[in-house]
Structure formats: structure tokens, C-alpha cells
Amino acid sequence: MTAQSPERRDYDVGVQSFTYREFDVPEMCEAIAGTGVSAVELCHEHVRPADSEDDVDAVRETLAEAGLDVCGYGVVAFGEDGPPVRETLALVDRLGGDYCSLEFPPDDTATRDRLLSVAAEFDLQLAVHNHGPGATYETVDDVVAVLDAAGDPRLGACVDTGHYFRSGEDPDAVLSRLGDRVLALHLKDFLDADTEAVPGEGQLDVPALIETLTAETSLSQPLVVEYEADPDDPTPAVERATEAVRDALR
């Protein structure tokens, strides 16, 4: 009997708010309207741990009124000189996010254990983000090593497809290697190591990516578009990336 391929999983599309770093939150919501994006991974450009509870609530309410969920927050660099763990994860919780995309020095077990302890209190997931050549987490081996050392399912990976291309690694192979430890995904693309492309218009094969996600992972979060090349007018790129996902899911 021939094994059947798993039924292709449906995915929502999100956007990393760094894509809209030149916009305030209401402007970002207005720009996203009609793109097909249904969620936002917020970043420090739009809300910070030091902000008042009223200001944080206003951000969440503005997004909700626009029909946008908060899926997560990041990317946060924790460590000796990084932001406070409790205040940051309390922010993610207050925003209604499910995860924090992050990095921390892989040998900093005190920060890692503090993150895991506070994340358990707030029932949050922690997703280690790769940032390409020369970064703390350059390759999938780097990510796997820190996940294996922690041995806690609350700590997984945020796979940035574009930065893996920049590191010379195939995102599909990365997803297969990480499997159920994939907790979040940034949909990013490059023509080469220095030239960013709209997701699906460079090296990234979106239909193949979705097939791999379905077959090899249990990812339930939106596919988060992150496009940094045109901060003053990113919406056309977001629309094209969203359409590439929708075409792949048809």
C-alpha cells in the first residue's frame, strides 16, 4: 500500500511589526487592512516592557479593532545587558501573545533557566531565532545544541527562512531537522546573501515550505512575513507574500 501524503495544513498569515517600523500602530493597522494578514508579531518599535499597562492595552485594543491577533513578540536579545526577563514576558502575556522570539548566549544557563521559569508562569513558549552569518545562532546546529541542552519543550525555534538561506542552509531541511520544536516561523527571502526579496520571489519555494511544515512539524502559529527592504512602503510586498501563501494553500 502506498503511503498517503498528510493533508496540507492551513495557515494564517501574520506580519512582524518591524516590517512597519516607520508606522505607528494605527497606521500599521490601516496599511495591513485588506492584505489578508490576520496576526502580528509585535516588536520594540511599537511597544516595550517599560510602557504602562494602559499603553500596552491600547496597542492590543487597536489591533483587535482592526481584526488582528497578537501571536507573539520579539525578537528580544536577552542576557547580561538585555532587557529584564519578567517585565518582557509579562508584556507578551498582557498583549495576548503565545510566544516570545528571542536569543540569549547559549552558555548563559542562568538567563535560559530564568526565561523558562517565568515563561512557565505565563504559559508562554520561547522560540530561538537564527540571525544569519556571524550571529549567535547562525546554523541549525547552533539552535539544536541550545535546545538539547535545555531539554524543555517550552524552548523551541523560530525559523527565519531568509537568514537560513544567508547561512547556506535549506529551510526545508532545517524544518525537518527541528520537527516539533518549530514554534514560530518568519517568512523571509533573499536573492543572495545581501539582497532581500519578497517571500516567494527569491530562493524560497513557498509551496514546498508548506508541505514540509505539514509533514514534519506541528506548527500552529501564523506564517509571519518579515520584509525589511522598503520600510516606508512595505504593504505591496506583504500583499504579494500573503498571496504566495494563499496560492500554495489552494
C-alpha positions as CSV (number, residue, x, y, z in Angstrom):
1,M,0.0,0.0,0.0
2,T,1.3,3.4,-0.9
3,A,1.6,5.9,2.0
4,Q,-0.6,8.9,1.6
5,S,0.9,12.4,2.0
6,P,-0.5,14.3,5.0
7,E,-3.4,16.6,4.2
8,R,-1.9,20.1,3.7
9,R,-2.4,22.1,6.9
10,D,-4.0,25.6,6.6
11,Y,-2.0,28.5,7.9
12,D,-2.9,32.1,8.8
13,V,-0.5,34.8,7.7
14,G,1.0,37.3,10.1
15,V,3.5,40.1,9.9
16,Q,6.4,41.1,12.0
17,S,5.8,44.7,13.1
18,F,9.4,45.6,12.3
19,T,8.3,45.5,8.7
20,Y,6.2,48.6,9.6
21,R,8.8,50.3,11.8
22,E,8.2,53.6,10.2
23,F,4.5,53.4,11.1
24,D,2.7,53.9,14.4
25,V,0.2,51.2,15.5
26,P,-2.9,52.8,14.0
27,E,-1.1,53.5,10.7
28,M,0.2,49.9,10.6
29,C,-3.3,48.6,11.1
30,E,-4.7,50.8,8.3
31,A,-1.9,49.6,6.0
32,I,-2.4,46.0,6.7
33,A,-6.2,46.1,6.2
34,G,-7.1,44.1,3.1
35,T,-3.8,42.3,2.8
36,G,-5.0,39.0,4.2
37,V,-2.8,39.3,7.3
38,S,-4.7,38.3,10.4
39,A,-2.0,38.4,13.1
40,V,1.0,40.5,14.2
41,E,4.2,39.6,16.0
42,L,5.0,42.9,17.7
43,C,8.4,44.3,18.3
44,H,10.1,47.0,20.4
45,E,9.3,49.6,17.7
46,H,5.7,49.6,18.7
47,V,5.5,48.5,22.3
48,R,8.1,48.0,25.1
49,P,8.3,46.3,28.5
50,A,8.6,49.8,30.1
51,D,5.3,51.0,28.7
52,S,2.4,51.5,31.1
53,E,-0.3,48.9,31.3
54,D,-2.7,51.4,29.8
55,D,-0.4,52.0,26.8
56,V,0.0,48.2,26.3
57,D,-3.8,47.7,26.5
58,A,-4.3,50.5,23.9
59,V,-2.0,48.7,21.5
60,R,-3.8,45.4,21.9
61,E,-7.2,47.0,21.6
62,T,-6.2,48.9,18.4
63,L,-5.0,45.7,16.8
64,A,-8.2,43.8,17.9
65,E,-10.4,46.5,16.5
66,A,-8.6,46.1,13.2
67,G,-9.2,42.3,13.4
68,L,-5.6,41.5,14.1
69,D,-4.4,39.0,16.8
70,V,-1.1,39.3,18.6
71,C,0.7,35.9,18.0
72,G,3.9,36.8,19.7
73,Y,6.6,39.4,20.5
74,G,10.3,39.7,19.5
75,V,13.0,39.3,18.5
76,V,14.4,40.0,22.0
77,A,18.1,39.6,22.9
78,F,18.3,38.5,26.5
79,G,21.4,38.2,28.6
80,E,23.6,40.2,30.9
81,D,22.9,43.5,29.1
82,G,19.5,42.6,27.8
83,P,16.0,43.6,28.9
84,P,14.5,42.2,32.2
85,V,13.0,38.8,31.7
86,R,9.9,39.1,33.9
87,E,8.9,42.5,32.6
88,T,9.3,41.4,29.0
89,L,7.4,38.1,29.3
90,A,4.7,39.9,31.3
91,L,4.4,42.3,28.3
92,V,3.9,39.3,25.9
93,D,1.3,37.9,28.2
94,R,-0.6,41.2,28.5
95,L,-0.6,41.6,24.8
96,G,-2.2,38.1,24.4
97,G,0.8,36.6,22.6
98,D,1.6,32.9,22.7
99,Y,5.4,33.1,22.3
100,C,8.5,35.3,22.5
101,S,11.0,35.0,19.7
102,L,14.4,35.5,21.2
103,E,18.1,34.8,21.5
104,F,20.4,34.6,24.5
105,P,24.0,33.5,24.9
106,P,24.0,29.7,24.6
107,D,26.3,29.3,27.6
108,D,24.2,31.6,29.8
109,T,22.3,28.9,31.6
110,A,21.2,31.4,34.3
111,T,19.3,33.5,31.7
112,R,18.0,30.4,30.0
113,D,16.6,28.9,33.2
114,R,15.1,32.3,34.3
115,L,13.4,32.5,30.9
116,L,12.0,29.0,31.2
117,S,10.8,29.6,34.8
118,V,8.9,32.9,34.0
119,A,7.6,31.5,30.7
120,A,6.0,28.6,32.6
121,E,4.3,31.1,35.0
122,F,2.7,32.9,32.0
123,D,2.3,29.7,29.9
124,L,4.4,31.1,27.1
125,Q,6.6,29.5,24.5
126,L,10.2,30.7,23.8
127,A,11.4,30.5,20.2
128,V,15.2,30.8,19.5
129,H,15.6,32.9,16.4
130,N,18.5,32.5,13.9
131,H,20.0,35.6,12.5
132,G,22.4,34.5,9.8
133,P,26.1,34.6,9.3
134,G,28.1,35.7,12.3
135,A,25.1,35.7,14.6
136,T,24.8,34.0,18.0
137,Y,22.6,31.4,16.2
138,E,23.9,31.1,12.7
139,T,23.1,27.5,11.8
140,V,20.5,24.9,12.7
141,D,23.3,23.1,14.6
142,D,23.6,26.2,16.9
143,V,19.9,26.1,17.6
144,V,19.7,22.4,18.1
145,A,22.6,22.5,20.6
146,V,20.9,25.0,22.9
147,L,17.5,23.2,22.7
148,D,19.1,19.9,23.5
149,A,21.0,21.4,26.4
150,A,17.8,22.9,27.9
151,G,15.7,19.8,27.3
152,D,12.4,21.7,27.8
153,P,9.7,21.6,25.2
154,R,8.8,25.2,26.1
155,L,12.0,26.2,24.4
156,G,11.9,25.7,20.7
157,A,12.8,27.5,17.5
158,C,11.6,30.5,15.5
159,V,12.8,29.5,12.0
160,D,13.7,32.6,9.9
161,T,13.8,31.2,6.4
162,G,15.8,34.1,4.9
163,H,18.6,34.0,7.4
164,Y,19.0,30.3,6.9
165,F,19.4,31.0,3.2
166,R,22.1,33.6,4.1
167,S,23.9,30.9,6.2
168,G,23.8,28.5,3.3
169,E,21.2,26.2,4.7
170,D,17.9,24.9,3.2
171,P,14.9,26.0,5.3
172,D,13.1,22.8,4.3
173,A,16.0,20.7,5.7
174,V,16.0,22.9,8.8
175,L,12.3,22.3,9.4
176,S,12.8,18.6,9.0
177,R,15.7,18.6,11.5
178,L,13.8,20.6,14.1
179,G,10.4,18.9,13.7
180,D,8.0,19.6,16.5
181,R,10.5,22.0,18.1
182,V,9.4,24.6,15.5
183,L,7.3,27.0,17.5
184,A,7.3,30.0,15.1
185,L,8.3,30.9,11.6
186,H,9.5,34.1,10.0
187,L,8.8,34.1,6.2
188,K,11.7,35.9,4.7
189,D,13.5,35.5,1.4
190,F,16.8,36.6,-0.2
191,L,18.1,36.5,-3.8
192,D,21.6,36.3,-2.4
193,A,23.3,36.9,1.0
194,D,22.8,40.7,0.7
195,T,19.7,41.2,-1.4
196,E,16.3,40.7,0.2
197,A,13.3,39.6,-1.8
198,V,9.6,39.4,-1.3
199,P,8.9,36.0,0.2
200,G,8.4,33.6,-2.6
201,E,10.2,35.7,-5.2
202,G,13.8,34.8,-4.3
203,Q,15.1,31.4,-3.2
204,L,12.1,30.4,-1.1
205,D,9.7,27.8,-2.6
206,V,6.5,28.6,-0.6
207,P,4.5,25.5,-1.6
208,A,7.4,23.2,-0.7
209,L,7.8,25.0,2.6
210,I,4.2,24.5,3.5
211,E,4.4,20.8,2.5
212,T,7.4,20.4,4.8
213,L,5.7,22.3,7.6
214,T,2.7,20.0,7.3
215,A,4.7,16.8,7.1
216,E,7.5,17.5,9.6
217,T,6.2,19.9,12.2
218,S,3.2,20.7,14.3
219,L,3.4,24.4,13.9
220,S,0.1,26.1,14.7
221,Q,1.2,29.8,14.6
222,P,0.8,32.1,11.6
223,L,3.5,32.3,9.0
224,V,4.9,35.7,9.9
225,V,6.0,37.8,7.0
226,E,9.1,39.9,7.7
227,Y,10.2,42.3,5.0
228,E,12.8,44.9,5.8
229,A,13.8,46.2,2.3
230,D,11.1,49.0,2.0
231,P,10.2,50.4,5.4
232,D,8.4,53.4,4.0
233,D,6.0,51.3,1.9
234,P,6.1,47.6,2.8
235,T,2.5,46.8,2.1
236,P,2.9,45.8,-1.6
237,A,5.5,43.2,-0.6
238,V,3.3,42.0,2.3
239,E,0.4,41.6,-0.1
240,R,2.5,39.6,-2.6
241,A,3.9,37.4,0.2
242,T,0.4,36.7,1.5
243,E,-0.8,35.9,-1.9
244,A,2.1,33.4,-2.4
245,V,0.9,31.6,0.8
246,R,-2.7,31.6,-0.3
247,D,-1.8,30.3,-3.7
248,A,0.2,27.5,-2.1
249,L,-2.7,26.5,0.1
250,R,-5.3,26.4,-2.7
